[in-house]
Amino acid sequence: MKKNSIELEGHLWFQKSQNRFLGGDRIALLEKIDELGSISKAARAVGISYKTAWQLVNTINNLSEKELVERATGGRHGGGAILTVEGKKVLDRYRIVQEEHRKFLDSIEERLDDSEKLYEFLNRIAMRVSARNVFSGTITGITREPVNAEIILSLKGGVPLTAIVTNGAVDKLGLSEGMTVYAIVKSSSVIIGNDIDPASVSTRNVLCGKVTTIIDGPVNAEVDIDIGGGNVITSIITHGSAKKLGLEEGEAACAMFKASSVIIGTS
């Protein structure tokens, strides 16, 4: 290596709709889940909190075409988790890309006269959203009214979801039937209920399933509900509400949110 040359390093990420989907840290978590068979043990092994690990697993499963991590309910320190066949394939593919990425950087090192300019080449701008729930879906219907439009989506596994956006947003985003988009819902907008009859409430989105995890705090509780198709939705409710509803992991529950609470994003 030349005296004044710079050794190149880069971070490899798989992205969807400019959202970082899988990178080195998440791959490391998946590897530890595969090795240890537990999300809590994997979290400790990679140096992150149990809560953060659950959030990452939910994000990975929600944005992947097929579920990558299969979980078994068993309480905060119980149960287990394994990688699905698709999860193992993703690990193998990532390692192949990672190896080629390293070869690419090594080749660039040899060919660059001014390696300082490479920084601009390596920079990638990624959109980040603070909302916990990000789902991939296909538009199955668009109904325009004078001001707003109703967007009907089909998430993975055929799970239905409805959004209300302005006609201006439809035009700006170029929305059309058959298009793949992203539905974003803040966890604070999601209401939890049990024994809910969708026909008896005015909220358009009533997604029922089973509680997969509850992280309880002195003020708020974080509740994850598996709504089918490999989709998990997260809600933040008060500690008192969680107790009043008698929520338990493995039990049935419904997540409800207004169509106007759904933000639509595109690639």
Secondary structure, 3 states (H helix, E strand, C coil): CCCCCCCCCCCCEEEECCEEEEEHHHHHHHHHHHHHCCHHHHHHHHCCCHHHHHHHHHHHHHHCCCCCEEEECCCCCCCEEEECHHHHHHHHHHHHHHHHHHHHHHHHHHHCCCHHHHHHHHCCCCCCCCCCEEEEEEEEEEEECCCEEEEEEEEHHHCEEEEEEEHHHHHHHCCCCCCEEEEEECHHHCEEECCCCHHHCCCCEEEEEEEEEEEECCCEEEEEEEEECCEEEEEEEEHHHHHHHCCCCCCEEEEEECHHHCEEECC
